[in-house]
């Protein structure tokens, strides 16, 4: 196939975002599509076969659009964009962005993440389910924080099952926050990254951000709030029904979890799987199911998830995961 060169005009900031530190991002693009990418000034040139050039161009445009929205471009963004293009996905650059990140706007890294944000915006009750590292909890926290900052909700309420190995909260030292916080570490890390630790603490002190175990949701009506139910695979059916029916006027809820990581003594009692089965087609409910290919945390996480999925399905390890190097 004939190799030709195509020039893509970009401003200096976009070129820096696309090339990455020490041209690391360009190297990843070149390796993925067997092209040569150079930055002669005023943009980048792409040399290669027609299809390879088109694929590389799509990745570069996606990264440039992320930078234009104010998002910091990371290696995870590059790998996610490469995965989307190789999988035949569309660019996420023209889709929803949340302009609240402490380190820049939060923009979906994959098409699944883009559809997830669209689901959160469209539905009063959303489910985000799938393996670890797909961004389902982080994006839920980001979306809720965005609503809170814009005054569209009065509170951000975070809850999850806090007893996963038979340990009762009452035996742990401290007040309610000190008992619950260790279980909610992923949420607090996400919110600190999104809003900044000082803003998060100030809003917690004012009651605008609240965290509590699911047991403490009973009897409450959550009005004008954005509610995140995290690690929902470890709720019982009764707990799930109870927390879902806490929705009050002007409230929205997102339920996140990984159905493959149920820690209940009887996994068949998982409230998440049951809720997905009976609520999927109910008006106002949206479901986004992430897959192993949507993992953005680390390339190794995707390989781990796929290996476990293959084992659960009784299949051999996929060829691209096997170590064929010298022993």
C-alpha positions in Angstrom: 0.0 0.0 0.0 1.4 3.4 -1.0 2.5 5.6 1.8 1.6 9.3 1.6 1.9 12.2 3.9 -1.1 14.2 5.3 -0.8 17.5 7.2 -3.3 18.3 10.0 -3.2 21.9 11.1 -3.2 22.4 14.9 -2.4 25.2 17.3 0.7 25.0 19.5 -1.2 23.9 22.6 -2.9 21.1 20.7 0.4 19.9 19.3 1.9 19.8 22.7 -1.1 17.9 24.1 -1.0 15.4 21.2 2.8 14.7 21.2 3.0 14.3 25.0 6.1 14.4 27.2 9.2 13.4 25.3 6.9 12.6 22.3 5.5 9.6 24.3 2.0 9.9 22.9 3.2 10.2 19.3 5.2 7.0 19.8 2.1 5.2 20.9 0.2 6.4 17.9 3.0 5.4 15.5 3.3 2.0 17.1 -0.5 1.4 16.9 -0.9 2.3 13.2 2.6 1.9 11.7 2.7 5.6 10.7 5.3 8.3 11.1 4.0 11.4 13.0 6.1 14.6 13.0 5.4 18.2 14.2 7.1 20.5 11.7 5.2 23.6 13.0 1.6 24.7 12.8 0.4 21.1 13.2 1.4 17.5 12.6 2.2 15.5 9.5 1.1 11.8 9.3 2.9 9.5 6.9 1.6 6.0 6.1 -1.0 4.0 4.2 -4.5 5.6 3.7 -6.3 3.6 6.4 -3.5 3.9 8.9 -3.3 7.7 8.3 -7.1 8.0 8.8 -7.0 6.0 12.1 -4.0 8.1 13.4 -5.8 11.3 12.3 -8.9 10.3 14.2 -6.9 9.7 17.4 -5.0 13.0 17.0 -8.2 14.9 16.4 -9.8 13.3 19.5 -6.9 14.3 21.7 -6.8 17.8 20.2 -10.5 18.3 20.9 -10.0 17.1 24.5 -7.3 19.7 24.9 -9.5 22.4 23.4 -12.2 21.6 26.0 -9.7 22.3 28.7 -9.0 18.7 29.6 -5.5 17.5 30.5 -4.5 14.9 28.0 -2.9 11.8 29.7 -1.4 8.6 28.5 -4.7 6.9 29.6 -6.5 9.2 27.2 -4.2 8.2 24.4 -4.7 4.5 25.0 -8.4 4.9 25.3 -8.6 6.8 22.0 -6.5 4.2 20.3 -8.8 1.5 21.6 -11.9 3.3 20.4 -10.5 3.8 16.9 -9.2 0.2 16.6 -12.6 -1.0 17.8 -14.4 1.0 15.1 -15.8 3.5 17.6 -16.6 7.2 17.0 -14.7 10.1 18.4 -15.7 11.3 21.8 -14.4 14.8 21.2 -17.8 16.4 20.3 -19.7 15.0 23.3 -20.5 16.1 26.8 -17.7 17.7 28.9 -18.0 18.6 32.6 -16.1 21.9 33.1 -15.4 21.3 36.8 -12.2 19.3 37.1 -9.5 20.7 39.4 -7.0 19.7 36.7 -9.2 20.8 33.7 -12.5 19.8 32.2 -13.6 16.2 32.6 -14.2 14.7 29.2 -15.3 11.1 28.5 -12.3 8.9 27.4 -14.4 6.2 25.6 -17.7 6.0 23.8 -19.1 4.0 26.7 -18.2 6.8 29.1 -19.8 9.3 26.7 -23.0 7.2 26.6 -22.9 7.0 30.4 -22.8 10.8 30.8 -25.7 11.0 28.3 -27.6 8.4 30.4 -27.0 10.4 33.6 -28.3 13.5 31.9 -31.4 11.9 30.4 -32.6 9.5 33.2 -33.8 10.0 36.7 -32.4 6.6 37.7 -29.3 5.3 36.0 -27.3 2.1 36.4 -23.5 2.0 35.5 -22.3 -1.5 35.8 -19.1 -3.3 34.7 -15.5 -4.1 35.7 -13.2 -2.0 37.8 -11.3 0.8 36.1 -14.0 1.9 33.6 -14.7 5.2 35.3 -18.3 4.5 36.4 -17.8 5.8 40.0 -15.6 8.7 39.1 -17.9 10.0 36.4 -20.9 9.6 38.6 -19.2 11.7 41.3 -18.1 14.2 38.6 -21.6 14.5 37.3 -23.1 14.9 40.7 -20.5 17.5 41.7 -21.3 19.4 38.5 -25.0 19.5 39.4 -24.2 20.6 42.9 -21.9 23.5 41.8 -24.5 24.7 39.3 -27.2 24.7 42.0 -29.3 22.1 40.2 -29.4 20.0 43.3 -29.0 20.9 47.0 -27.1 17.9 48.1 -24.8 15.1 46.9 -25.6 12.0 48.9 -23.3 9.0 48.7 -24.2 5.6 50.1 -23.0 2.0 49.8 -23.1 -1.3 51.7 -20.5 -0.9 54.4 -20.4 -4.4 55.8 -18.8 -6.8 53.3 -17.0 -9.4 55.5 -19.2 -9.7 58.6 -17.7 -6.6 60.3 -20.3 -4.4 62.0 -19.9 -0.6 61.9 -20.7 -0.4 65.6 -17.5 -2.2 66.5 -15.4 0.4 64.6 -14.0 3.4 66.5 -15.1 7.0 65.8 -18.3 8.8 64.8 -20.4 7.9 61.7 -18.1 9.7 59.2 -15.0 8.0 60.7 -16.7 4.6 60.5 -18.0 5.1 56.9 -15.1 7.0 55.3 -12.8 4.0 54.8 -15.6 2.2 52.8 -16.0 5.4 50.7 -12.4 6.0 49.9 -12.8 5.8 46.1 -15.6 8.4 46.2 -13.6 10.8 48.4 -10.6 10.4 46.2 -12.7 11.2 43.1 -14.3 14.2 44.7 -11.0 15.5 46.0 -9.6 15.2 42.5 -12.7 16.9 41.0 -13.4 19.7 43.5 -10.3 19.9 45.6 -10.0 18.6 49.2 -10.8 22.0 50.8 -14.0 22.5 48.8 -15.1 18.9 49.6 -14.5 19.4 53.3 -16.4 22.7 53.3 -19.4 21.2 51.6 -19.4 18.3 53.9 -19.4 20.7 56.9 -22.3 22.5 55.4 -24.2 19.3 54.7 -24.1 19.7 50.9 -22.1 16.4 50.6 -23.3 13.6 52.8 -22.1 10.0 53.1 -23.9 7.2 54.9 -24.2 3.4 54.8 -27.3 2.1 53.2 -28.8 1.0 56.5 -29.0 4.7 57.4 -31.1 5.5 54.3 -34.2 3.7 55.7 -37.2 6.0 56.3 -35.6 9.0 54.5 -36.9 10.9 51.5 -34.0 12.4 49.5 -35.4 15.5 47.7 -33.4 17.8 45.4 -30.4 15.6 45.7 -28.1 13.6 43.5 -27.7 10.2 45.0 -24.8 7.8 44.3 -25.3 4.1 45.4 -21.8 2.6 45.0 -20.7 -1.0 45.2 -24.3 -1.9 44.7 -23.6 -5.6 43.8 -23.2 -6.1 47.6 -26.7 -4.9 48.5 -29.4 -7.4 49.2 -32.7 -7.3 47.2 -34.4 -5.7 50.2 -31.7 -3.1 50.6 -31.8 -2.2 46.9 -35.6 -1.8 46.9 -35.3 0.4 50.0 -32.7 2.7 48.7 -34.3 3.1 45.3 -37.5 4.1 46.9 -35.8 7.0 48.8 -36.0 9.2 45.7 -37.9 12.4 46.4 -38.9 15.5 44.4 -36.2 16.9 42.2 -33.8 14.0 42.9 -31.7 11.8 40.6 -29.9 8.6 41.4 -27.1 6.6 39.9 -26.3 3.0 41.0 -22.9 1.6 40.3 -21.4 -1.8 40.7 -19.6 -4.8 39.3 -22.0 -7.9 39.1 -18.9 -10.1 38.9 -17.6 -9.1 42.3 -20.4 -10.0 44.7 -19.2 -10.4 48.3 -22.5 -11.6 49.7 -22.6 -15.1 51.2 -25.3 -15.9 48.6 -24.4 -14.1 45.4 -27.8 -14.8 44.0 -29.3 -12.4 46.6 -27.5 -9.5 44.9 -29.9 -6.6 44.7 -28.1 -5.1 41.7 -28.6 -8.1 39.4 -32.3 -8.3 40.5 -32.9 -4.6 39.9 -31.3 -4.7 36.5 -33.5 -7.6 35.5 -36.8 -6.0 36.6 -36.2 -2.3 36.0 -34.3 -2.2 32.7 -37.4 -1.3 30.6 -39.1 1.0 33.2 -39.7 4.5 32.0 -37.0 6.9 33.3 -34.4 4.2 33.9 -31.2 4.0 32.0 -28.6 1.3 32.0 -25.0 1.5 30.7 -23.0 -1.7 30.8 -19.2 -1.3 30.6 -16.9 -4.0 29.2 -13.3 -5.0 29.7 -12.3 -3.0 26.6 -13.7 0.2 28.4 -11.1 -0.1 31.2 -9.1 3.2 31.4 -7.3 2.8 34.7 -4.3 0.9 33.4 -3.6 -1.4 30.4 -2.8 -4.2 32.8 -6.3 -3.9 34.5 -8.0 -4.6 31.1 -5.8 -7.7 30.6 -6.6 -8.9 34.1 -10.4 -8.4 33.6 -10.3 -10.2 30.3 -8.4 -13.1 31.7 -11.0 -13.5 34.5 -13.8 -13.2 32.1 -12.3 -15.9 29.9 -11.9 -18.2 33.0 -15.5 -17.6 34.1 -16.7 -18.5 30.6 -14.6 -21.6 30.5 -12.5 -20.4 27.6 -8.7 -20.4 27.1 -6.7 -17.2 27.6 -7.1 -14.9 24.5 -4.1 -15.1 22.2 -3.2 -11.4 22.6 -3.0 -11.9 26.4 -0.6 -14.8 26.3 3.1 -14.3 27.1 5.0 -15.7 24.2 8.4 -14.4 25.2 11.3 -16.4 26.4 10.9 -18.2 29.8 
